[in-house]
Amino acid sequence: MDCASTEQRAANNGATEAQLEAMFGWSRGSSEAAVYTRHADRARLAKQGAMMLLTERDANIYSRTLSERAGASEKIQDKSTANNGSGGPGRTRTSNQAVMSR
């Protein structure tokens, strides 16, 4: 669990030094606000820099299609759902199926 202080969470969410000073009653130009914004800026810049190292393929790790198959509309019939009228693919009818079809 993240144990970031309220001040650090505000800075991580984009609060400026002036906003932090106003929110927490610090005097103008205090070094307290600078500490939090500097830490948040460093973390944000590190994350952005790391993203530049990823290739385009790696950046979208949650893609549901492979790039070479993107947009393909080939229909594949699942053998388990195919029914050739005789009880399933390659199967013979059971006695219950024979009775139900009469």
N, CA, C and O of each residue as an XYZ file, in Angstrom:
408
protein
N       0.845     -1.182      0.000
C       0.000      0.000      0.000
C       0.882      1.234      0.000
O       1.906      1.266      0.682
N       0.495      2.247     -0.757
C       1.252      3.471     -0.857
C       1.012      4.321      0.382
O      -0.131      4.584      0.757
N       2.095      4.746      1.010
C       1.989      5.541      2.243
C       2.353      6.995      1.990
O       2.875      7.656      2.887
N       2.094      7.509      0.802
C       2.436      8.887      0.471
C       1.619      9.845      1.326
O       0.446      9.606      1.615
N       2.264     10.930      1.721
C       1.572     11.930      2.522
C       0.569     12.685      1.648
O       0.590     12.589      0.421
N      -0.295     13.426      2.307
C      -1.280     14.227      1.593
C      -0.581     15.231      0.688
O      -1.007     15.466     -0.443
N       0.496     15.821      1.196
C       1.242     16.802      0.415
C       1.834     16.156     -0.839
O       1.771     16.725     -1.929
N       2.408     14.962     -0.672
C       3.019     14.279     -1.814
C       1.967     13.833     -2.826
O       2.195     13.922     -4.032
N       0.827     13.359     -2.351
C      -0.246     12.974     -3.271
C      -0.724     14.166     -4.081
O      -0.979     14.042     -5.278
N      -0.849     15.337     -3.427
C      -1.277     16.542     -4.146
C      -0.249     16.911     -5.213
O      -0.619     17.242     -6.340
N       1.027     16.856     -4.870
C       2.081     17.180     -5.840
C       2.100     16.163     -6.974
O       2.269     16.541     -8.134
N       1.931     14.878     -6.660
C       1.905     13.833     -7.689
C       0.735     14.026     -8.646
O       0.810     13.633     -9.810
N      -0.338     14.626     -8.163
C      -1.517     14.859     -9.002
C      -1.456     16.200     -9.716
O      -2.444     16.629    -10.312
N      -0.294     16.875     -9.661
C      -0.097     18.079    -10.458
C      -0.211     19.392     -9.719
O      -0.204     20.439    -10.367
N      -0.314     19.401     -8.402
C      -0.403     20.660     -7.660
C       0.908     21.430     -7.791
O       1.989     20.847     -7.711
N       0.806     22.720     -7.990
C       1.990     23.577     -8.103
C       2.463     23.973     -6.707
O       1.795     23.707     -5.708
N       3.646     24.623     -6.659
C       4.160     25.097     -5.368
C       3.184     26.079     -4.741
O       2.922     26.012     -3.540
N       2.646     26.988     -5.539
C       1.701     27.983     -5.017
C       0.441     27.309     -4.477
O      -0.094     27.722     -3.448
N      -0.027     26.281     -5.165
C      -1.219     25.568     -4.692
C      -0.942     24.839     -3.384
O      -1.770     24.864     -2.473
N       0.219     24.187     -3.284
C       0.573     23.499     -2.042
C       0.682     24.497     -0.889
O       0.208     24.229      0.215
N       1.310     25.651     -1.149
C       1.441     26.672     -0.104
C       0.071     27.139      0.374
O      -0.142     27.331      1.571
N      -0.848     27.320     -0.555
C      -2.193     27.764     -0.189
C      -2.955     26.667      0.547
O      -3.657     26.943      1.520
N      -2.819     25.425      0.088
C      -3.555     24.323      0.702
C      -3.109     24.062      2.135
O      -3.936     23.778      3.002
N      -1.813     24.158      2.386
C      -1.290     23.754      3.695
C      -0.844     24.928      4.554
O      -0.270     24.720      5.623
N      -1.096     26.157      4.111
C      -0.808     27.339      4.921
C       0.670     27.649      5.056
O       1.081     28.275      6.033
N       1.458     27.232      4.117
C       2.890     27.527      4.166
C       3.110     28.927      3.627
O       2.320     29.416      2.819
N       4.196     29.586      4.077
C       4.482     30.937      3.604
C       4.953     30.901      2.149
O       5.511     29.907      1.684
N       4.713     32.023      1.436
C       5.112     32.102      0.024
C       6.605     31.870     -0.114
O       7.401     32.421      0.646
N       6.976     31.060     -1.078
C       8.379     30.802     -1.348
C       9.032     29.848     -0.362
O      10.257     29.747     -0.303
N       8.215     29.151      0.409
C       8.793     28.213      1.378
C       9.432     27.041      0.653
O       9.012     26.670     -0.443
N      10.431     26.474      1.264
C      11.125     25.357      0.620
C      10.324     24.060      0.753
O      10.614     23.082      0.063
N       9.320     24.044      1.633
C       8.534     22.829      1.828
C       7.811     22.413      0.548
O       7.837     21.244      0.161
N       7.161     23.388     -0.107
C       6.420     23.081     -1.327
C       7.378     22.624     -2.425
O       7.039     21.733     -3.204
N       8.555     23.214     -2.495
C       9.533     22.860     -3.529
C       9.990     21.416     -3.383
O      10.228     20.736     -4.381
N      10.113     20.947     -2.154
C      10.542     19.567     -1.924
C       9.541     18.589     -2.545
O       9.926     17.642     -3.231
N       8.265     18.831     -2.297
C       7.233     17.925     -2.805
C       7.092     17.996     -4.319
O       6.974     16.963     -4.978
N       7.103     19.209     -4.880
C       6.957     19.320     -6.334
C       8.192     18.781     -7.045
O       8.069     18.178     -8.111
N       9.377     18.983     -6.481
C      10.602     18.464     -7.097
C      10.562     16.936     -7.143
O      10.918     16.334     -8.156
N      10.133     16.316     -6.054
C      10.037     14.853     -6.007
C       9.012     14.346     -7.020
O       9.265     13.363     -7.715
N       7.861     15.007     -7.107
C       6.813     14.600     -8.050
C       7.288     14.779     -9.492
O       7.032     13.927    -10.343
N       7.987     15.898     -9.768
C       8.504     16.133    -11.118
C       9.522     15.070    -11.501
O       9.511     14.576    -12.629
N      10.395     14.718    -10.575
C      11.422     13.712    -10.864
C      10.781     12.363    -11.180
O      11.199     11.687    -12.120
N       9.776     11.968    -10.410
C       9.094     10.687    -10.645
C       8.379     10.693    -11.993
O       8.426      9.709    -12.731
N       7.707     11.821    -12.316
C       6.991     11.933    -13.584
C       7.958     11.891    -14.763
O       7.696     11.212    -15.755
N       9.074     12.611    -14.661
C      10.060     12.636    -15.744
C      10.722     11.274    -15.923
O      11.002     10.868    -17.051
N      10.976     10.568    -14.829
C      11.571      9.230    -14.917
C      10.629      8.280    -15.650
O      11.064      7.487    -16.485
N       9.350      8.364    -15.336
C       8.365      7.501    -15.997
C       8.282      7.828    -17.486
O       8.229      6.923    -18.319
N       8.271      9.115    -17.822
C       8.216      9.511    -19.233
C       9.467      9.066    -19.977
O       9.385      8.626    -21.123
N      10.633      9.179    -19.328
C      11.881      8.745    -19.949
C      11.900      7.249    -20.192
O      12.362      6.792    -21.238
N      11.404      6.487    -19.236
C      11.357      5.033    -19.389
C      10.436      4.641    -20.536
O      10.723      3.684    -21.255
N       9.339      5.359    -20.717
C       8.412      5.063    -21.809
C       9.074      5.269    -23.169
O       8.704      4.613    -24.142
N      10.048      6.173    -23.246
C      10.747      6.420    -24.506
C      11.638      5.247    -24.897
O      12.019      5.117    -26.060
N      11.967      4.405    -23.945
C      12.813      3.254    -24.223
C      12.038      2.072    -24.782
O      12.629      1.157    -25.356
N      10.734      2.084    -24.620
C       9.911      0.984    -25.103
C       9.688      1.098    -26.600
O       9.569      2.198    -27.140
N       9.635     -0.032    -27.256
C       9.280     -0.028    -28.670
C       7.776      0.157    -28.784
O       7.058      0.053    -27.790
N       7.302      0.427    -29.975
C       5.871      0.624    -30.177
C       5.086     -0.622    -29.790
O       4.003     -0.517    -29.215
N       5.620     -1.796    -30.099
C       4.937     -3.041    -29.765
C       4.850     -3.230    -28.257
O       3.821     -3.669    -27.744
N       5.932     -2.900    -27.541
C       5.957     -3.086    -26.095
C       5.084     -2.081    -25.369
O       4.588     -2.369    -24.280
N       4.889     -0.909    -25.950
C       4.117      0.138    -25.283
C       2.669     -0.276    -25.085
O       2.050      0.123    -24.099
N       2.111     -1.069    -26.001
C       0.719     -1.502    -25.898
C       0.706     -2.974    -25.498
O       0.428     -3.845    -26.322
N       1.005     -3.244    -24.236
C       1.109     -4.630    -23.788
C      -0.253     -5.290    -23.624
O      -0.332     -6.506    -23.455
N      -1.325     -4.506    -23.672
C      -2.647     -5.072    -23.467
C      -3.413     -5.247    -24.778
O      -4.630     -5.431    -24.761
N      -2.718     -5.191    -25.904
C      -3.370     -5.349    -27.196
C      -4.000     -6.733    -27.286
O      -3.400     -7.718    -26.856
N      -5.191     -6.812    -27.836
C      -5.880     -8.094    -27.940
C      -5.613     -8.780    -29.268
O      -5.998     -9.935    -29.452
N      -4.963     -8.092    -30.194
C      -4.634     -8.707    -31.475
C      -3.149     -8.534    -31.742
O      -2.544     -7.550    -31.318
N      -2.570     -9.489    -32.442
C      -1.196     -9.350    -32.883
C      -1.181     -8.415    -34.076
O      -2.140     -8.387    -34.847
N      -0.124     -7.657    -34.242
C      -0.089     -6.664    -35.311
C      -0.243     -7.301    -36.682
O      -0.863     -6.704    -37.563
N       0.306     -8.507    -36.891
C       0.189     -9.137    -38.204
C      -1.211     -9.679    -38.465
O      -1.534     -9.981    -39.614
N      -2.050     -9.813    -37.446
C      -3.412    -10.325    -37.613
C      -4.449     -9.230    -37.415
O      -5.647     -9.509    -37.482
N      -4.029     -8.000    -37.174
C      -4.963     -6.917    -36.905
C      -5.899     -6.724    -38.094
O      -5.447     -6.591    -39.232
N      -7.169     -6.710    -37.836
C      -8.160     -6.484    -38.870
C      -8.574     -7.723    -39.644
O      -9.461     -7.647    -40.495
N      -7.958     -8.854    -39.370
C      -8.316    -10.075    -40.090
C      -9.714    -10.501    -39.682
O     -10.084    -10.416    -38.511
N     -10.488    -10.960    -40.655
C     -11.861    -11.355    -40.342
C     -12.101    -12.824    -40.678
O     -13.218    -13.217    -41.012
N     -11.063    -13.617    -40.590
C     -11.192    -15.042    -40.879
C     -12.063    -15.688    -39.814
O     -11.854    -15.487    -38.618
N     -13.027    -16.454    -40.255
C     -13.904    -17.134    -39.316
C     -13.432    -18.561    -39.140
O     -13.264    -19.306    -40.105
N     -13.223    -18.922    -37.892
C     -12.785    -20.277    -37.577
C     -13.909    -20.957    -36.825
O     -14.381    -20.447    -35.809
N     -14.337    -22.099    -37.316
C     -15.423    -22.822    -36.675
C     -14.854    -23.693    -35.573
O     -13.941    -24.486    -35.804
N     -15.391    -23.546    -34.387
C     -14.968    -24.340    -33.245
C     -15.530    -25.746    -33.390
O     -16.739    -25.919    -33.548
N     -14.672    -26.743    -33.338
C     -15.111    -28.128    -33.521
C     -16.088    -28.571    -32.443
O     -16.939    -29.428    -32.680
N     -15.962    -27.983    -31.255
C     -16.851    -28.415    -30.176
C     -18.278    -27.929    -30.392
O     -19.210    -28.498    -29.822
N     -18.470    -26.889    -31.204
C     -19.829    -26.394    -31.433
C     -20.386    -26.850    -32.773
O     -21.578    -26.698    -33.042
N     -19.529    -27.404    -33.605
C     -20.015    -27.881    -34.907
C     -20.911    -29.093    -34.683
O     -20.645    -29.934    -33.824
N     -21.967    -29.162    -35.466
C     -22.891    -30.278    -35.313
C     -23.265    -30.770    -36.701
O     -23.831    -30.026    -37.502
N     -22.948    -32.012    -36.975
C     -23.259    -32.556    -38.297
C     -24.577    -33.330    -38.298
O     -24.845    -34.095    -39.224
N     -25.395    -33.136    -37.270
C     -26.705    -33.779    -37.227
C     -26.677    -35.182    -36.661
O     -27.722    -35.821    -36.544
N     -25.515    -35.667    -36.313
C     -25.448    -37.029    -35.787
C     -24.876    -37.045    -34.374
O     -24.181    -37.985    -33.987
N     -25.173    -36.005    -33.612
C     -24.722    -35.995    -32.226
C     -23.432    -35.258    -32.012
O     -22.896    -35.284    -30.904
N     -22.918    -34.614    -32.999
C     -21.679    -33.860    -32.846
C     -20.687    -34.273    -33.894
O     -20.959    -35.181    -34.680
N     -19.549    -33.632    -33.925
C     -18.553    -33.926    -34.956
C     -17.966    -35.314    -34.775
O     -17.304    -35.587    -33.774
N     -18.207    -36.189    -35.740
C     -17.635    -37.529    -35.711
C     -18.239    -38.460    -34.688
O     -17.687    -39.528    -34.423
N     -19.355    -38.080    -34.110
C     -19.970    -38.912    -33.065
C     -21.276    -39.510    -33.573
O     -21.870    -39.031    -34.540
N     -21.698    -40.553    -32.904
C     -23.001    -41.131    -33.230
C     -24.012    -40.602    -32.239
O     -23.657    -40.128    -31.160
N     -25.284    -40.688    -32.616
C     -26.332    -40.216    -31.722
C     -26.467    -41.114    -30.512
O     -26.321    -42.333    -30.593
N     -26.746    -40.482    -29.396
C     -27.036    -41.259    -28.198
C     -28.496    -41.680    -28.261
O     -29.257    -41.163    -29.078
N     -28.881    -42.593    -27.425
C     -30.274    -43.053    -27.432
C     -31.212    -41.906    -27.088
O     -32.319    -41.849    -27.623
N     -30.812    -40.999    -26.219
C     -31.645    -39.872    -25.846
C     -31.829    -38.944    -27.043
O     -32.938    -38.457    -27.263
N     -30.787    -38.686    -27.817
C     -30.906    -37.842    -28.998
C     -31.796    -38.464    -30.048
O     -32.547    -37.761    -30.725
N     -31.719    -39.800    -30.195
C     -32.548    -40.487    -31.181
C     -34.017    -40.351    -30.813
O     -34.847    -40.114    -31.691
N     -34.360    -40.496    -29.530
C     -35.744    -40.372    -29.075
C     -36.233    -38.955    -29.259
O     -37.367    -38.747    -29.689
N     -35.387    -37.956    -28.937
C     -35.788    -36.555    -29.004
C     -36.022    -36.107    -30.450
O     -36.783    -35.169    -30.686
N     -35.385    -36.756    -31.409
C     -35.528    -36.323    -32.799
C     -36.754    -36.904    -33.473
O     -37.051    -36.517    -34.603
N     -37.481    -37.810    -32.843
C     -38.671    -38.419    -33.442
C     -39.861    -37.528    -33.378
O     -40.938    -37.902    -33.842
